[in-house]
Amino acid sequence: MNQLTRRGLLSASAAAALAAALPKQSFAAAPTAGKQAPGFYRYKVGDIEVTVITDGANRLPVTDAFVINVKKEEVNAALVAAHMEAGVFVGPYNPIVLNIGGKLTLVDTGTSERAYVASKGATGQLLTNMAAAGIDPKAIDTVLISHFHGDHINGLLRADNSLAFPNAEILVPANEHQYYMDDGNMSRAPKGRIEDVFKNAHRVMKNAEVMKRLRTYTWDKEALPGVLAVGTAGHTPGHTSHIVSSGNSKIYVQADVTHAPYLFVRNPGWHAYYDQDPVMAEATRRRVYDMLSAEKMLVQGFHYPFPSVAHVEKTATGYREIPLPWNPTI
Ligand SMILES: [Zn+2]
């Protein structure tokens, strides 16, 4: 007993001596990383592998002009109800890469390398996160575009205006292309935002290298094997969503049928300023979300929070999104 106690004491003092001998720096505070981890996430739709790659998120002040049929106080109350900061709308961007039978298709491009520089890395993260995901931009076979807003097409071009995906064919919705490339439509566009959308669409889509690789696709047909193009006009005249299916699995890649769900899924009657035809956009939104909730179909939302995959349910006042939990295996 005595011996045991003595041995215990000895070993305790030995441990204290050892601790004192340890180099001091091992007790120094760890420096903070100060930087977010790369954002990409994978899941399967049947045999198709989906990689969601975040392009970052934009912060926009909430004004009365943000939702045209609702006062900013009501928008801010909804943000607070969603445990978000009043007065600031956070809009995430989440392009996806589909691996269909070994061919890689990028759906929408994010805001571009130019935006990455201008926003100091807050947006335009697609290329850096794609590199982190181990996907070489040169290996992209197809870029599939949903509509011609800058956050969906600007990433086709790098900061020096060269092609970001130099070996890819660029597929665009036929009616979106026809509408925005029409000089008459452009000349009649209201000054300000709509005119700017036209000018930007011309800048990107009339780039000589883009034009060489451009091909149009039409609604109600497969744009690619397993990728059905569906018309969801309103946000823009040719706005297109895609139903990706393989075997018994499918997912609805909605593009901008809604913007961020914490405002526009929960309040489908709200008219965000970027819906070009807000009445048609609302009708489209309700039709799609009634279908998604009835069929319990997963939705991949470009402006949902990363990784932007969710189920939706009908509520008394609109819909509610239930994000898919992170799955550590695929
Ligand atoms: Zn968008």
Boltz pocket constraint, residues with backbone or C-beta under 6 A from the ligand:
constraints:
  - pocket:
      binder: B
      contacts: [[A, 149], [A, 151], [A, 152], [A, 256], [A, 302], [A, 303]]
      max_distance: 6.0
